[in-house]
């Protein structure tokens, strides 16, 4: 696609997705076309499609935003196709999906505004989607999923659980990646969790899960998971990692259970002989969210390249969560209070560091903007897709 094509599809997408109502009409048209072409595909989707429709729009926007970076859209789409293998989707389905998207866009835009140049631009875009996803699906030699058994579930807080599993075979994920999971309590619903420990030959996994109000899956994990439950684990995704070749030190900023992919990387680094300096800011809304502070502090004591700084947005826990805040271990930097992005930038310039963010979409977005405003180049800031 050339710059004219990119400008056309971006402008048209802004027009057809400017409101929740228009986005709903577009996704309804797309899935209507898709399931009309192949009714059997409907069985691969959850009964409630709200999350699926929302992620579809976010994925389209992410792809459109990536078109200026050579290879970025193709890389994302190939990874997306590898992820979709867990649903039982075949490579042939991607051509149907691309055609359904083109028809939905044409119908939603209206014949009067659907010009020949716009048709050409969107055709090239949907061809990019189909071809990249077919290539990704056909090139993947990993299993579509693994099975794992829950061996332990521990309530760290009333709304947060640590779940340990043992997979039937080792899962070859890299520390910093995330895994699709499906639990028996909510069949046909996949969610994404980051392992909090590195991969190992025993297939052992550890996830930190916070109960999301109104969520479909996380309340079942926190409230109902028990030893012996069998989970399905999809192929690893994501690209958070430390670049050892660039020669730059590392800034890691994690909030709540978002510390999991950072924690796994730091544990992996502890096995190495030489590492860059890592500044790890552990954050949360309340002091209670710093649930793993003691473990990270102990790790820093035996690894001089690691420094850990605790941050909470509020000084005290709310009255409805009366747990005492975790005590700051002797010798550790005192707990700081405020917005984690502003606290991090108050320490000075991080422009020469490689930066990783992990946490809620709101935290990642606002912290990214704060870092950029403080002089950190955007290309040095890494985080998983915000959905």
Secondary structure, DSSP 4 states (H G I P E B T S, - for coil): --HHHHHHHHHHHHHHTSSHHHHHHHHHHHHHHHHHH-GGGGGGS-S--HHHHHHHHHHHHHHHHHTTSTTHHHHHHHHHHHHHGGGT--TTHHHHHHHHHHHHHHHHH-TTT--HHHHHHHHHHHHHHHHHHHHHHHH--S-SEEEEEEEEEEEEETTEEEEEEEESS---PPTT-EEEEE-GGGTT--EEE--SS---TT-EEEEEEEPPTT-SSHHHHHHH--TT-EEEEEEEE------SSS---EEEEEEGGGHHHHHHHHHHHTTSS----EEEEEEESSGGG-TTHHHHHHHHHT-TTEEEEEEESSSS--TTS-PPPPPPPTTSPPPEES-HHHHHHHT---TTSEEEEES-HHHHHHHHHHHHHTT--GGGEE-----
